[in-house]
Amino acid sequence: MILLHIANTRQFQKEPILVKCARCYAPRDIRIVESPDPEPLDHEFLLAVAAVSICPSDHHIYREGHSSGVYPDHEMILGHEFSGTVVRAAKNGSGPREGTRVAVEPAWHCGYCDLCKRGLVNICRNVIFPSYPNRDGALAEYIACPSFSATVLPDDVSFVAGALAEPLGVAIHAVRHARPGFGDVVAVLGVGVIGTAIVELCRNAGVRRILVVDPDGSRHAVPLALGAHKAYARVEELVEEFGGTELGPSLVFDVTNAQESFGEAVEACEPGGKVIVITIPPHDHAELKASTARRKELDIQFSRRSRHTLEEAVRLIAEGRVHPESWPQKEFTLDEAAAALECSIAPPPGVLRTIVRVGA
């Protein structure tokens, strides 16, 4: 393979190798530049990046200079939902071999803090997260990754599907919190990639009914085709139709990034139900009527990233139980990274995710 030949050549290269990347210097200032080839640590493998899915947190850093109030203090490479081919295995012998196609879990936990020891690796106190301030991301030809972060992609799972396994893993983690069952009515507020994945997961769980809400009507067709029963433009429409009845939602997933969505999720949820909050509203501030949540005795659960879900995500894709290829996408090349991020901010009608194709 050409990639392996390049990897073997690197071992004898004395001069630093420069690789192409898309580096963000300031809000809306991304440049295609050459940077030194990543040098993996003993427990890391070197990945030739194939595909990157642009997450909203990427475009927040690109557009506003921060994500959830965390400001990078230097120029950086964005992109944390990605897949590719291993071109150099870890020196210590751990992880995937050269030539292996993999998806990568981007929350790299330390393994020794108190939270990791309790199994809460998704909220590790020392987490390293590519495309966040302490580590460059995957909008580059190559990236070094810890061996434990890789999940092997079967031959029939594409690199794009492999990149989308990460947001699917976020959805799996949220659904595990909710534990949907046969009698549940589920409402999903916001049907981007994660919301649409939740629809598919709840359909697989055999819930009674799935209702989706998104002000963008062009996003309704896909979740309806994948198992949702009805779509609304506003939460008020759902509440008017089902509020106060057994047909109202007992589980509500908030995946909208809207200022008012947390409060709307509380209003939509039936008494004794559960609200799962996945996304963060603008300005990191949410509004709700505490009296309503208390009166209904709601269980409110926040869901952070994912926890040991990437392997399951890839398995569900391989088994045909979740269908990321049916989530509408628009593709760009690495040279078009700025256009890809602009598209992520203001996508064409119906498009759920922007994909950057980096390598073969």
DOKOLZA-992845 format. One line per 2 residues: their letters; for each residue y, z, x of C-alpha. Coordinates in Angstrom, 1 decimal, padded with zeros to 4 digits. Example, Ala and Ser with C-alpha at 12.3 -4.5 7.8 and 13.67 -1.06 7.14 Angstrom:
DOKOLZA-992845
as = -004.5 007.8 012.3; -001.1 007.1 013.7 .
***
This chain:
DOKOLZA-992845
mi = 000.0 000.0 000.0; 003.5 -000.8 001.2 .
ll = 004.7 002.7 000.4; 002.0 004.3 002.5 .
hi = 002.8 002.0 005.4; 006.4 003.1 005.3 .
an = 005.3 006.7 005.2; 003.1 006.3 008.2 .
tr = 005.9 004.4 010.1; 008.2 007.4 009.5 .
qf = 006.0 009.7 011.5; 006.8 007.7 014.7 .
qk = 010.5 007.1 013.9; 012.9 008.8 016.3 .
ep = 016.2 007.8 014.7; 017.1 009.4 011.3 .
il = 016.1 007.1 008.4; 018.9 006.6 005.8 .
vk = 017.9 006.2 002.1; 019.9 005.0 -000.8 .
ca = 021.1 007.5 -003.4; 023.6 008.0 -006.2 .
rc = 025.8 010.9 -005.1; 028.4 012.6 -007.4 .
ya = 031.6 013.5 -005.6; 033.7 014.6 -008.6 .
pr = 033.8 014.1 -012.3; 033.1 010.5 -013.1 .
di = 032.9 009.7 -009.4; 029.4 008.5 -008.5 .
ri = 028.9 006.4 -005.4; 025.8 004.5 -004.1 .
ve = 025.6 005.7 -000.5; 023.0 006.2 002.2 .
sp = 021.9 009.8 003.1; 019.5 011.1 005.6 .
dp = 015.9 010.9 004.6; 014.7 014.2 003.0 .
ep = 012.6 016.2 005.5; 009.9 018.1 003.5 .
ld = 009.0 021.7 004.4; 005.4 022.5 005.2 .
he = 004.6 023.1 001.5; 006.5 020.1 000.2 .
fl = 005.5 016.5 -000.3; 007.7 013.4 000.0 .
la = 008.0 011.4 -003.2; 009.1 007.8 -003.6 .
va = 011.0 008.1 -006.9; 010.1 005.6 -009.6 .
av = 011.9 006.6 -012.7; 014.5 009.2 -013.7 .
si = 015.4 010.3 -017.2; 019.1 011.3 -017.6 .
cp = 019.3 014.7 -019.2; 022.5 015.9 -021.0 .
sd = 023.0 018.5 -018.3; 023.3 015.6 -015.8 .
hh = 026.0 013.9 -017.8; 027.8 017.2 -018.3 .
iy = 028.1 017.6 -014.5; 029.1 014.0 -014.2 .
re = 031.7 014.1 -016.9; 033.0 017.7 -016.7 .
gh = 032.1 018.8 -013.2; 029.8 021.6 -014.4 .
ss = 026.8 022.4 -016.6; 026.7 025.6 -018.7 .
gv = 029.5 027.0 -016.6; 027.8 026.4 -013.2 .
yp = 030.0 024.4 -010.9; 028.6 022.6 -007.8 .
dh = 030.6 023.4 -004.7; 029.8 020.2 -002.9 .
em = 028.9 016.6 -003.7; 025.4 016.2 -005.0 .
il = 022.6 013.9 -006.3; 021.9 014.3 -010.0 .
gh = 018.6 013.8 -011.9; 015.8 016.3 -012.5 .
ef = 013.5 014.5 -015.0; 011.5 012.2 -012.7 .
sg = 008.2 010.7 -011.6; 007.0 008.6 -008.6 .
tv = 004.4 008.1 -005.9; 003.6 010.6 -003.1 .
vr = 004.2 008.9 000.3; 003.7 011.9 002.5 .
aa = 001.5 014.9 001.6; 002.4 018.5 002.3 .
kn = 001.8 019.4 005.9; -000.1 022.6 004.9 .
gs = -002.6 020.5 002.9; -001.6 021.7 -000.5 .
gp = -000.7 019.5 -003.5; -001.2 015.8 -004.1 .
re = -002.4 013.3 -001.6; -000.5 010.2 -000.4 .
gt = -000.6 007.4 -002.9; -000.9 009.8 -005.9 .
rv = 001.3 009.0 -009.0; 002.9 012.2 -010.3 .
av = 005.4 013.7 -012.7; 007.4 016.7 -011.3 .
ep = 008.3 020.0 -012.8; 011.9 020.6 -011.7 .
aw = 012.2 024.4 -012.0; 010.8 025.5 -008.6 .
hc = 010.1 029.2 -009.0; 009.9 031.6 -006.0 .
gy = 006.6 033.3 -007.0; 007.6 036.7 -005.7 .
cd = 010.4 038.1 -007.9; 009.7 040.6 -010.7 .
lc = 010.0 037.9 -013.3; 007.6 035.5 -011.6 .
kr = 005.1 038.4 -011.2; 005.3 038.9 -014.9 .
gl = 004.6 035.2 -015.5; 008.1 034.3 -016.5 .
vn = 008.5 031.6 -014.0; 010.9 029.6 -016.1 .
ic = 013.5 032.4 -015.7; 012.8 033.1 -012.0 .
rn = 015.6 035.0 -010.3; 015.5 032.6 -007.3 .
vi = 014.8 029.3 -009.0; 015.6 026.1 -007.1 .
fp = 016.5 023.3 -009.5; 017.1 019.7 -008.3 .
sy = 020.4 018.3 -009.6; 021.8 021.8 -009.9 .
pn = 024.1 023.2 -007.2; 021.5 024.4 -004.8 .
rd = 019.4 021.3 -004.4; 019.9 017.5 -004.6 .
ga = 018.2 015.7 -007.5; 016.1 012.5 -007.9 .
la = 018.7 009.7 -008.2; 017.6 008.6 -004.8 .
ey = 014.8 006.6 -003.2; 013.1 009.7 -002.0 .
ia = 013.0 013.4 -002.8; 011.0 016.3 -001.3 .
cp = 009.2 018.5 -003.8; 007.0 021.7 -003.5 .
sf = 003.3 020.9 -003.9; 002.9 023.2 -007.0 .
sa = 005.4 021.1 -008.9; 003.3 017.9 -009.2 .
tv = 001.1 016.9 -012.2; -001.0 013.8 -011.6 .
lp = -000.3 010.8 -013.9; -003.3 009.0 -015.2 .
dd = -003.2 005.2 -014.5; -002.4 004.5 -018.2 .
vs = 000.6 006.8 -018.3; 003.7 004.9 -017.1 .
fv = 006.3 006.3 -014.7; 008.9 006.3 -017.5 .
ag = 006.5 008.4 -019.7; 006.0 010.6 -016.6 .
al = 009.7 011.2 -016.3; 009.9 012.0 -020.1 .
ae = 007.1 014.5 -019.7; 009.7 017.0 -018.5 .
pl = 011.7 017.1 -021.8; 008.4 017.0 -023.6 .
gv = 007.4 020.2 -021.7; 010.7 021.8 -022.8 .
ai = 009.7 021.0 -026.4; 006.2 022.4 -025.9 .
ha = 007.6 025.7 -024.6; 009.9 026.0 -027.7 .
vr = 007.1 025.2 -030.1; 004.9 027.8 -028.4 .
ha = 007.6 030.3 -029.2; 007.6 029.2 -032.8 .
rp = 003.8 029.0 -033.4; 004.0 026.6 -036.3 .
gf = 001.2 026.7 -038.8; -000.3 025.0 -041.8 .
gd = 002.0 026.6 -044.3; 005.3 026.2 -042.5 .
vv = 008.2 024.0 -043.4; 010.0 023.0 -040.2 .
av = 013.6 021.9 -039.8; 014.8 020.2 -036.6 .
lg = 018.5 020.1 -036.1; 019.2 017.3 -033.6 .
vg = 016.7 014.5 -033.0; 017.3 013.4 -029.4 .
vi = 014.3 013.3 -027.1; 013.5 017.0 -027.3 .
gt = 014.0 017.2 -031.1; 011.9 014.1 -031.6 .
ai = 009.2 015.6 -029.4; 009.2 018.7 -031.5 .
ve = 008.7 016.6 -034.6; 005.5 015.1 -033.0 .
lc = 004.3 018.5 -031.9; 004.8 020.1 -035.3 .
rn = 003.0 017.1 -036.9; 000.1 017.7 -034.6 .
ag = 000.1 021.4 -035.6; -000.4 020.4 -039.2 .
vr = 002.7 022.0 -040.7; 003.5 021.6 -044.4 .
ri = 006.7 019.6 -044.1; 009.2 018.5 -041.4 .
lv = 012.8 018.0 -042.1; 015.3 016.6 -039.6 .
vd = 019.1 016.7 -039.4; 021.3 014.5 -037.3 .
pd = 024.8 013.2 -038.1; 023.9 009.9 -036.3 .
gs = 021.9 008.0 -038.9; 020.7 005.5 -036.4 .
rh = 018.5 008.4 -035.0; 016.6 009.0 -038.3 .
av = 014.1 006.1 -038.2; 012.1 007.2 -035.2 .
pl = 011.3 010.8 -036.3; 010.6 009.6 -039.8 .
al = 008.1 007.1 -038.3; 006.5 009.9 -036.1 .
ga = 005.9 012.4 -038.9; 009.1 013.8 -040.3 .
hk = 009.2 013.8 -044.1; 013.0 013.5 -044.8 .
ay = 016.2 013.1 -042.8; 019.7 014.4 -043.5 .
ar = 023.1 013.8 -042.0; 024.3 017.4 -042.6 .
ve = 022.6 020.8 -042.8; 024.5 021.4 -046.0 .
el = 022.5 018.6 -047.6; 019.2 020.3 -046.7 .
ve = 020.4 023.7 -047.9; 021.6 022.2 -051.2 .
ef = 018.2 020.7 -051.8; 015.8 023.4 -050.6 .
gg = 017.9 026.6 -050.0; 016.5 029.7 -051.6 .
te = 013.1 028.1 -052.5; 009.7 028.2 -050.9 .
lg = 010.3 024.6 -049.9; 013.1 025.6 -047.5 .
ps = 012.4 025.8 -043.8; 010.6 028.9 -042.4 .
lv = 011.1 027.5 -038.8; 014.3 026.0 -037.6 .
fd = 014.8 024.4 -034.2; 018.4 024.1 -032.9 .
vt = 018.5 021.2 -030.5; 022.0 019.9 -031.1 .
na = 024.6 021.0 -028.5; 027.0 021.4 -031.4 .
qe = 029.4 024.3 -031.7; 028.5 025.2 -035.3 .
sf = 024.7 024.5 -035.0; 023.5 028.1 -034.4 .
ge = 025.3 029.3 -037.5; 023.9 026.3 -039.5 .
av = 020.4 027.1 -038.3; 020.7 030.6 -039.6 .
ea = 022.0 029.3 -042.9; 019.2 026.8 -043.2 .
ce = 016.4 029.2 -042.4; 014.6 031.0 -045.2 .
pg = 014.3 034.8 -045.3; 011.7 036.1 -042.9 .
gk = 011.8 032.9 -040.9; 012.4 032.1 -037.3 .
vi = 015.2 030.2 -035.5; 014.5 028.7 -032.0 .
vi = 017.6 027.9 -030.0; 017.0 025.4 -027.2 .
ti = 020.4 023.9 -026.3; 023.7 025.5 -025.3 .
pp = 026.9 024.7 -027.4; 030.1 023.5 -025.9 .
hd = 032.1 026.2 -024.1; 029.0 028.4 -024.1 .
ha = 030.0 030.0 -027.4; 028.1 030.0 -030.6 .
el = 029.2 031.2 -034.1; 027.0 032.6 -036.8 .
ka = 027.2 035.1 -039.7; 025.4 038.1 -038.4 .
st = 025.2 039.6 -041.9; 023.3 036.5 -043.0 .
ar = 020.8 036.7 -040.2; 020.4 040.4 -040.8 .
rk = 020.0 040.1 -044.6; 017.4 037.4 -044.1 .
el = 015.7 039.5 -041.3; 015.4 036.4 -039.2 .
di = 013.6 036.3 -035.8; 016.0 034.5 -033.4 .
qf = 014.4 033.3 -030.2; 016.1 031.5 -027.3 .
sr = 014.0 029.1 -025.3; 014.7 028.4 -021.6 .
rs = 013.4 025.2 -019.9; 009.5 025.3 -019.8 .
rh = 006.7 027.4 -018.5; 003.5 025.8 -017.3 .
tl = 003.8 022.9 -019.8; 004.0 019.7 -017.7 .
ee = 000.2 019.3 -017.4; -000.1 019.7 -021.2 .
av = 002.7 017.2 -021.7; 001.0 014.6 -019.6 .
rl = -002.3 015.2 -021.3; -000.8 014.8 -024.8 .
ia = 000.8 011.5 -023.6; -002.5 010.2 -022.1 .
eg = -004.4 011.1 -025.3; -001.9 009.3 -027.5 .
rv = -000.9 012.4 -029.4; 002.8 012.2 -028.3 .
hp = 004.5 008.8 -027.9; 007.5 008.8 -025.5 .
es = 007.4 005.0 -025.3; 008.5 005.0 -029.0 .
wp = 011.6 007.1 -028.2; 014.3 004.4 -027.8 .
qk = 015.6 004.1 -024.3; 018.0 002.0 -022.3 .
ef = 017.2 001.2 -018.6; 019.3 000.8 -015.5 .
tl = 018.8 000.4 -011.8; 019.8 003.0 -009.2 .
de = 022.8 000.8 -008.3; 023.9 001.2 -011.9 .
aa = 023.7 005.0 -011.9; 027.3 005.4 -013.0 .
aa = 026.7 003.1 -016.0; 023.6 005.0 -016.8 .
le = 025.5 008.3 -017.0; 028.2 006.7 -019.1 .
cs = 025.5 005.4 -021.4; 024.0 008.9 -021.7 .
ia = 027.4 010.2 -022.7; 027.9 007.5 -025.4 .
pp = 024.6 005.9 -026.1; 024.2 002.7 -028.2 .
pg = 023.1 003.3 -031.8; 019.5 004.7 -031.9 .
vl = 019.1 005.1 -028.2; 017.7 008.6 -027.3 .
rt = 017.5 008.5 -023.5; 018.8 006.7 -020.5 .
iv = 016.3 005.8 -017.8; 017.1 004.9 -014.2 .
rv = 014.4 002.8 -012.5; 014.5 003.6 -008.8 .
ga = 011.3 002.1 -007.3; 008.1 000.3 -008.1 .
***
